[in-house]
């Protein structure tokens, strides 16, 4: 069974950035699910071993190397800035 790729990335940093963003979306879903069950928890922590991905998430300065990343993946910057995910 063939499956089309949903996204094409240009580097490993881009790939990890996309994955970290998708994981953050899942963490938010789990946090809200636990809240519905009256099981409050602190902000979830996300760990990544890629320093370039963490730098990009904390400071997504627009420059030539990241201009091809879709805006939806910069969602993680807002989450980190607002303390939703640490």
CORRA-V786799 format. One record per residue. N is the residue number from 0. RES is the residue in three letters. PHI is phi in whole degrees, 0 to 359 (NA if undefined). PSI is psi in whole degrees, 0 to 359 (999 if undefined). Layout:
BEGIN
N:RES:PHI:PSI
N:RES:PHI:PSI
END
This chain:
BEGIN
0:UNK:NA:122
1:UNK:274:144
2:UNK:226:131
3:UNK:284:147
4:UNK:289:141
5:UNK:277:334
6:UNK:208:148
7:UNK:242:129
8:UNK:246:159
9:UNK:261:346
10:UNK:205:170
11:UNK:292:328
12:UNK:298:315
13:UNK:299:317
14:UNK:298:315
15:UNK:292:326
16:UNK:296:318
17:UNK:295:317
18:UNK:295:317
19:UNK:298:320
20:UNK:297:316
21:UNK:294:322
22:UNK:295:321
23:UNK:298:321
24:UNK:298:319
25:UNK:294:321
26:UNK:297:321
27:UNK:296:318
28:UNK:299:313
29:UNK:297:320
30:UNK:299:316
31:UNK:292:325
32:UNK:295:316
33:UNK:295:326
34:UNK:295:320
35:UNK:296:331
36:UNK:272:9
37:UNK:58:38
38:UNK:242:78
39:UNK:291:137
40:UNK:225:161
41:UNK:289:174
42:UNK:301:134
43:UNK:292:150
44:UNK:256:141
45:UNK:240:129
46:UNK:247:138
47:UNK:220:141
48:UNK:266:6
49:UNK:260:108
50:UNK:296:324
51:UNK:293:325
52:UNK:292:318
53:UNK:295:319
54:UNK:297:318
55:UNK:294:322
56:UNK:291:323
57:UNK:280:334
58:UNK:213:80
59:UNK:279:63
60:UNK:296:133
61:UNK:289:119
62:UNK:209:176
63:UNK:301:331
64:UNK:284:340
65:UNK:239:9
66:UNK:292:342
67:UNK:274:351
68:UNK:285:129
69:UNK:297:146
70:UNK:300:332
71:UNK:297:336
72:UNK:276:351
73:UNK:277:5
74:UNK:304:326
75:UNK:297:327
76:UNK:299:317
77:UNK:294:321
78:UNK:296:316
79:UNK:294:320
80:UNK:295:321
81:UNK:272:357
82:UNK:78:15
83:UNK:292:320
84:UNK:234:138
85:UNK:248:999
END
